[in-house]
């Protein structure tokens, strides 16, 4: 088997900000995403897919909240597993249809995936990832006292629970992903960054955390010995001075130069920052590697080196 390609799908590949937040709307967006993925599969490149889950797991948490008086709420790691199944099902269905129509062999397979993190990761001491609904300060303080959750005020919109975002150490089901690739399937894996688990004396245990999906894609690409990591988002390039009059897109950039731009504060933590960090970790981890950051509709052109930000070692 050729070295596989790992693609990380951003939120725009799963859901439109203009459409209703329901299953039919999500599936319609994913149908378009599947068309872009088929263009890559037609090149004969083995492919593993990672996706986000932020809005979807947020709605699962809202459903937990609304039904709390009727049925027990599920913990965050279980909600993450639920979102993996839901989103994976839609990608699996849409991509399977597109692959069959294009006469491509193999089929997509959704794999519920755990990702190991360290219980000693300093992120657990400073939770920062907002999840779930907004609350008044009084309600947030009451929940914090009852359940031990940590809340932060969120840009004047209310108080939200925050959890840790630890560094991924290992894709637990890496061997299964390899086996699927070797058999000609397209694994959909580490959805939402994977279900965060820690090692305990009795085995792995889920924890209340959120792993960045781009960093999970880096860890997967590392484990699969991929030659290329493609991070798909809503913009064609990573940029210096993004949104300013003198904005400068980065076309072909070495890892050393990109790391210097990162240290200078050019990439926002909540948007381009994790994508740049994942690209850098991947490229810096071995010779001959390449990472691409670009728009979903330019995925094939980005892979061929014609568009997007090409990060080189």
KEMARVO-946793 format. One record per residue (C-alpha): residue number from 1; residue in three letters; x, y, z. Coordinates in steps of 0.02 Angstrom, whole numbers, plus 50000, padded with zeros to 5 digits. Each point is the difference from the previous one (the first is absolute). Example, Ala and Ser with C-alpha at 12.3 -4.5 7.8 and 13.67 -1.06 7.14 Angstrom:
<nodes>
(node 1 "ALA" (50615 49775 50390)),
(node 2 "SER" (50069 50172 49967)),
</nodes>
This chain:
<nodes>
(node 1 "UNK" (50000 50000 50000)),
(node 2 "UNK" (50058 50177 49962)),
(node 3 "UNK" (50030 50114 50146)),
(node 4 "UNK" (49825 50063 50043)),
(node 5 "UNK" (49939 50178 49997)),
(node 6 "UNK" (49917 50070 50157)),
(node 7 "UNK" (49867 50134 49977)),
(node 8 "UNK" (49929 50104 50142)),
(node 9 "UNK" (49827 50069 49959)),
(node 10 "UNK" (49953 50168 50075)),
(node 11 "UNK" (49827 50050 50057)),
(node 12 "UNK" (49950 50070 49830)),
(node 13 "UNK" (50017 49823 49930)),
(node 14 "UNK" (49864 49938 50117)),
(node 15 "UNK" (49877 50141 50028)),
(node 16 "UNK" (49949 50163 49918)),
(node 17 "UNK" (49985 50154 50108)),
(node 18 "UNK" (49853 50054 49893)),
(node 19 "UNK" (49895 49841 50011)),
(node 20 "UNK" (49897 49928 50143)),
(node 21 "UNK" (50094 49897 50129)),
(node 22 "UNK" (49914 49836 49958)),
(node 23 "UNK" (50050 49832 49929)),
(node 24 "UNK" (49936 50032 49823)),
(node 25 "UNK" (50099 50162 49986)),
(node 26 "UNK" (50158 49917 50065)),
(node 27 "UNK" (49983 49857 49876)),
(node 28 "UNK" (49976 50122 49855)),
(node 29 "UNK" (50162 50089 50044)),
(node 30 "UNK" (50092 49836 50018)),
(node 31 "UNK" (49940 49945 49828)),
(node 32 "UNK" (50100 50145 49928)),
(node 33 "UNK" (50149 49955 50109)),
(node 34 "UNK" (49992 49822 49938)),
(node 35 "UNK" (50012 50061 49822)),
(node 36 "UNK" (50165 50088 50041)),
(node 37 "UNK" (50068 49845 50086)),
(node 38 "UNK" (49957 49890 49851)),
(node 39 "UNK" (50108 50112 49889)),
(node 40 "UNK" (50148 49954 50111)),
(node 41 "UNK" (49956 49816 50009)),
(node 42 "UNK" (49996 49994 49810)),
(node 43 "UNK" (50187 50033 50001)),
(node 44 "UNK" (50024 49831 50084)),
(node 45 "UNK" (50061 50077 50163)),
(node 46 "UNK" (49953 49902 50158)),
(node 47 "UNK" (49907 50118 50116)),
(node 48 "UNK" (49957 50013 50185)),
(node 49 "UNK" (49876 50132 50055)),
(node 50 "UNK" (49994 50098 50164)),
(node 51 "UNK" (49859 50122 50037)),
(node 52 "UNK" (49945 50125 50130)),
(node 53 "UNK" (49845 49990 50109)),
(node 54 "UNK" (49983 50166 50093)),
(node 55 "UNK" (49822 50052 49954)),
(node 56 "UNK" (49937 49821 50000)),
(node 57 "UNK" (50064 49953 50171)),
(node 58 "UNK" (49937 50168 50063)),
(node 59 "UNK" (49824 49953 49944)),
(node 60 "UNK" (50016 49830 50084)),
(node 61 "UNK" (50043 50090 50161)),
(node 62 "UNK" (49848 50113 49977)),
(node 63 "UNK" (49892 49846 49978)),
(node 64 "UNK" (50075 49930 50160)),
(node 65 "UNK" (49953 50159 50089)),
(node 66 "UNK" (49822 50005 49932)),
(node 67 "UNK" (49967 49818 50045)),
(node 68 "UNK" (50088 49996 50168)),
(node 69 "UNK" (49837 49978 50096)),
(node 70 "UNK" (49953 49850 49892)),
(node 71 "UNK" (50161 49904 49971)),
(node 72 "UNK" (50176 50013 50073)),
(node 73 "UNK" (50120 50113 49905)),
(node 74 "UNK" (50147 49914 49916)),
(node 75 "UNK" (50178 50055 50044)),
(node 76 "UNK" (50103 50098 49874)),
(node 77 "UNK" (50104 49853 49939)),
(node 78 "UNK" (49841 49903 49960)),
(node 79 "UNK" (49928 50153 49911)),
(node 80 "UNK" (50158 50004 49895)),
(node 81 "UNK" (49975 49818 49953)),
(node 82 "UNK" (49819 50038 49952)),
(node 83 "UNK" (50056 50142 49887)),
(node 84 "UNK" (50130 49888 49917)),
(node 85 "UNK" (49865 49876 49954)),
(node 86 "UNK" (49877 50132 49940)),
(node 87 "UNK" (50122 50098 49891)),
(node 88 "UNK" (50091 49844 49942)),
(node 89 "UNK" (49835 49925 49943)),
(node 90 "UNK" (49963 50151 49891)),
(node 91 "UNK" (50176 50003 49925)),
(node 92 "UNK" (49993 49812 49975)),
(node 93 "UNK" (49832 50009 49912)),
(node 94 "UNK" (50040 50149 49888)),
(node 95 "UNK" (50176 49947 49956)),
(node 96 "UNK" (49945 49820 49971)),
(node 97 "UNK" (49870 50060 49875)),
(node 98 "UNK" (50124 50112 49910)),
(node 99 "UNK" (50134 49864 49994)),
(node 100 "UNK" (49877 49874 49929)),
(node 101 "UNK" (49940 50125 49868)),
(node 102 "UNK" (50182 50032 49950)),
(node 103 "UNK" (50037 49814 49989)),
(node 104 "UNK" (50129 50006 50138)),
(node 105 "UNK" (50041 49841 50097)),
(node 106 "UNK" (49990 49991 50188)),
(node 107 "UNK" (49881 50090 50115)),
(node 108 "UNK" (50013 50122 50146)),
(node 109 "UNK" (49994 49929 50176)),
(node 110 "UNK" (49968 50099 50160)),
(node 111 "UNK" (50110 49948 50145)),
(node 112 "UNK" (49958 50059 50176)),
(node 113 "UNK" (50172 50057 50052)),
(node 114 "UNK" (50083 50031 50168)),
(node 115 "UNK" (50150 50115 50015)),
(node 116 "UNK" (50112 49985 50151)),
(node 117 "UNK" (50051 50156 50095)),
(node 118 "UNK" (50101 50022 50158)),
(node 119 "UNK" (49909 50024 50164)),
(node 120 "UNK" (50147 50113 50046)),
(node 121 "UNK" (49977 50114 49849)),
(node 122 "UNK" (50006 50180 50065)),
(node 123 "UNK" (49842 50037 49898)),
(node 124 "UNK" (49900 49914 50138)),
(node 125 "UNK" (50058 50136 50120)),
(node 126 "UNK" (49938 50139 49886)),
(node 127 "UNK" (49843 49945 49908)),
(node 128 "UNK" (49965 50117 49855)),
(node 129 "UNK" (49889 49913 49870)),
(node 130 "UNK" (49819 50062 50012)),
(node 131 "UNK" (49864 49868 49976)),
(node 132 "UNK" (49813 49989 50018)),
(node 133 "UNK" (49866 50132 50035)),
(node 134 "UNK" (50012 50174 50072)),
(node 135 "UNK" (49942 50032 50178)),
(node 136 "UNK" (49970 50148 50113)),
(node 137 "UNK" (50136 50027 50128)),
(node 138 "UNK" (49888 49939 50142)),
(node 139 "UNK" (49956 49839 49908)),
(node 140 "UNK" (50181 49970 49951)),
(node 141 "UNK" (50056 50022 50181)),
(node 142 "UNK" (49867 49877 50058)),
(node 143 "UNK" (50051 49868 49873)),
(node 144 "UNK" (50183 50026 50041)),
(node 145 "UNK" (49962 49967 50183)),
(node 146 "UNK" (49891 49849 49964)),
(node 147 "UNK" (50108 49915 49867)),
(node 148 "UNK" (50173 50074 50018)),
(node 149 "UNK" (49998 50073 49823)),
(node 150 "UNK" (50103 50153 49956)),
(node 151 "UNK" (49912 50148 49917)),
(node 152 "UNK" (50063 50156 49913)),
(node 153 "UNK" (49910 50154 49938)),
(node 154 "UNK" (49994 49996 49809)),
(node 155 "UNK" (50009 50168 49910)),
(node 156 "UNK" (49847 50074 50087)),
(node 157 "UNK" (49887 49859 49941)),
(node 158 "UNK" (49991 49908 50166)),
(node 159 "UNK" (50097 49869 50095)),
(node 160 "UNK" (50057 49837 49922)),
(node 161 "UNK" (50084 49845 50065)),
(node 162 "UNK" (50183 49985 49951)),
(node 163 "UNK" (50102 49840 49992)),
(node 164 "UNK" (50181 49955 49967)),
(node 165 "UNK" (50070 49983 49824)),
(node 166 "UNK" (50149 49883 50028)),
(node 167 "UNK" (50131 49948 49873)),
(node 168 "UNK" (49962 49835 49912)),
(node 169 "UNK" (50131 49867 50035)),
(node 170 "UNK" (49937 49846 49908)),
(node 171 "UNK" (49857 49945 49889)),
(node 172 "UNK" (49949 49844 50094)),
(node 173 "UNK" (49921 49915 49849)),
(node 174 "UNK" (50146 50038 49883)),
(node 175 "UNK" (50023 49815 49956)),
(node 176 "UNK" (49816 49989 49950)),
(node 177 "UNK" (50017 50155 49890)),
(node 178 "UNK" (50151 49920 49916)),
(node 179 "UNK" (49905 49838 49972)),
(node 180 "UNK" (49855 50093 49919)),
(node 181 "UNK" (50119 50095 49885)),
(node 182 "UNK" (50092 49840 49953)),
(node 183 "UNK" (49833 49920 49955)),
(node 184 "UNK" (49956 50144 49885)),
(node 185 "UNK" (49873 50087 50111)),
(node 186 "UNK" (49991 50187 50041)),
(node 187 "UNK" (50005 50018 50190)),
(node 188 "UNK" (49906 50144 50081)),
(node 189 "UNK" (50092 50011 50164)),
(node 190 "UNK" (50046 50109 50150)),
(node 191 "UNK" (49840 50099 49974)),
(node 192 "UNK" (49994 50158 50104)),
(node 193 "UNK" (50182 49971 50044)),
(node 194 "UNK" (49960 49829 50070)),
(node 195 "UNK" (49925 49947 50166)),
(node 196 "UNK" (50128 50056 50130)),
(node 197 "UNK" (50056 49858 50113)),
(node 198 "UNK" (50135 49981 50132)),
(node 199 "UNK" (50094 49848 50059)),
(node 200 "UNK" (49946 49930 50169)),
(node 201 "UNK" (50052 49843 50097)),
(node 202 "UNK" (49848 49911 49930)),
(node 203 "UNK" (50013 50064 49821)),
(node 204 "UNK" (49945 50151 49901)),
(node 205 "UNK" (49869 50118 50071)),
(node 206 "UNK" (49910 50146 49919)),
(node 207 "UNK" (50027 50176 50064)),
(node 208 "UNK" (49907 50165 49983)),
(node 209 "UNK" (50107 50086 49869)),
(node 210 "UNK" (50002 50051 49817)),
(node 211 "UNK" (50147 49959 49887)),
(node 212 "UNK" (50030 50118 49855)),
(node 213 "UNK" (49956 49905 49841)),
(node 214 "UNK" (50146 50072 49899)),
(node 215 "UNK" (50124 49941 50132)),
(node 216 "UNK" (49914 49830 50002)),
(node 217 "UNK" (50022 49996 49810)),
(node 218 "UNK" (50186 50038 50024)),
(node 219 "UNK" (50016 49856 50124)),
(node 220 "UNK" (49908 49882 49882)),
(node 221 "UNK" (50108 50053 49851)),
(node 222 "UNK" (50155 49973 50106)),
(node 223 "UNK" (49944 49826 50049)),
(node 224 "UNK" (49954 49952 49822)),
(node 225 "UNK" (50165 50067 49931)),
(node 226 "UNK" (49903 50110 49881)),
(node 227 "UNK" (50095 50108 49877)),
(node 228 "UNK" (49870 50138 49997)),
(node 229 "UNK" (49877 50076 50123)),
(node 230 "UNK" (49862 50107 49925)),
(node 231 "UNK" (49903 50117 50114)),
(node 232 "UNK" (49841 50065 49918)),
(node 233 "UNK" (49917 50158 50062)),
(node 234 "UNK" (49903 50152 49939)),
(node 235 "UNK" (50146 50101 49930)),
(node 236 "UNK" (50124 49962 49862)),
(node 237 "UNK" (50157 50047 50096)),
(node 238 "UNK" (50073 50030 50169)),
(node 239 "UNK" (50038 50186 50001)),
(node 240 "UNK" (50108 50127 50087)),
(node 241 "UNK" (49901 50147 50070)),
(node 242 "UNK" (49837 49911 49959)),
(node 243 "UNK" (49854 50116 49968)),
(node 244 "UNK" (50107 50156 49991)),
(node 245 "UNK" (50029 50111 49848)),
(node 246 "UNK" (50175 49929 49978)),
(node 247 "UNK" (49949 49818 50022)),
(node 248 "UNK" (50131 49884 49923)),
(node 249 "UNK" (49955 49821 49950)),
(node 250 "UNK" (50133 49868 50028)),
(node 251 "UNK" (50024 49892 49844)),
(node 252 "UNK" (50155 49890 50019)),
(node 253 "UNK" (50080 50017 50170)),
(node 254 "UNK" (50135 49905 50093)),
(node 255 "UNK" (49967 49934 50174)),
(node 256 "UNK" (50132 50113 50079)),
(node 257 "UNK" (49923 50155 49921)),
(node 258 "UNK" (49823 49949 50047)),
(node 259 "UNK" (50053 49964 50179)),
(node 260 "UNK" (50074 50175 50009)),
(node 261 "UNK" (49837 50076 49937)),
(node 262 "UNK" (49905 49898 50129)),
(node 263 "UNK" (50111 50063 50142)),
(node 264 "UNK" (49969 50178 49938)),
(node 265 "UNK" (49815 49974 50035)),
(node 266 "UNK" (49930 49996 49823)),
(node 267 "UNK" (49879 49853 50023)),
(node 268 "UNK" (49849 50015 50115)),
(node 269 "UNK" (49984 49864 50130)),
(node 270 "UNK" (49816 49969 49964)),
(node 271 "UNK" (50014 49985 49811)),
(node 272 "UNK" (50161 49982 49899)),
(node 273 "UNK" (50113 49971 50150)),
(node 274 "UNK" (49967 49813 50026)),
(node 275 "UNK" (50009 49967 49812)),
(node 276 "UNK" (50171 50080 49988)),
(node 277 "UNK" (50059 49908 50155)),
(node 278 "UNK" (49941 49832 49931)),
(node 279 "UNK" (50083 50035 49832)),
(node 280 "UNK" (50164 50047 50085)),
(node 281 "UNK" (50002 49849 50116)),
(node 282 "UNK" (49972 49886 49851)),
(node 283 "UNK" (50131 50077 49886)),
(node 284 "UNK" (50129 50019 50139)),
(node 285 "UNK" (49978 49816 50046)),
(node 286 "UNK" (50089 49926 49849)),
(node 287 "UNK" (50085 50037 49836)),
(node 288 "UNK" (49904 50011 49837)),
(node 289 "UNK" (49835 50043 50081)),
(node 290 "UNK" (49878 50131 49941)),
(node 291 "UNK" (49846 50080 50077)),
(node 292 "UNK" (49867 50095 49904)),
(node 293 "UNK" (49876 50127 50070)),
(node 294 "UNK" (49864 50052 49880)),
(node 295 "UNK" (49814 50009 49960)),
(node 296 "UNK" (49892 49845 49982)),
(node 297 "UNK" (49959 50037 49818)),
(node 298 "UNK" (50186 50015 49960)),
(node 299 "UNK" (50048 49835 50082)),
(node 300 "UNK" (50063 49915 49841)),
(node 301 "UNK" (50091 50156 49941)),
(node 302 "UNK" (50078 50018 50172)),
(node 303 "UNK" (50057 49820 49997)),
(node 304 "UNK" (50080 50027 49829)),
(node 305 "UNK" (50093 50152 50068)),
(node 306 "UNK" (49908 50128 49894)),
(node 307 "UNK" (49897 50088 50134)),
(node 308 "UNK" (49997 50032 50186)),
(node 309 "UNK" (50141 50014 50125)),
(node 310 "UNK" (50133 49868 49968)),
(node 311 "UNK" (50103 49968 50158)),
(node 312 "UNK" (50166 49917 49962)),
(node 313 "UNK" (50140 49932 50106)),
</nodes>
